[in-house]
Amino acid sequence: MIFCLVDVLRSDFKDRSIKPLWCLVIILAPFFGSLIYLLAVRNQKIQYHR
């Protein structure tokens, strides 16, 4: 749960309204919220190429 919250807060998403929504989901349903976040968030993050 802590890892997911830190990842949400440090990440940039394509849609800015997603970040508070993910924080809320992870806090209200720690196990399932974290699991869903880890599985679903890959396509929502902005990828920076170095």
Buried (B, 14 or more C-beta within 10 A) or exposed (E): EEEBBEBBEEBEBEEEEBBEEBBEBBEEEBEEBBEBBEEEBEEBBEEEEE
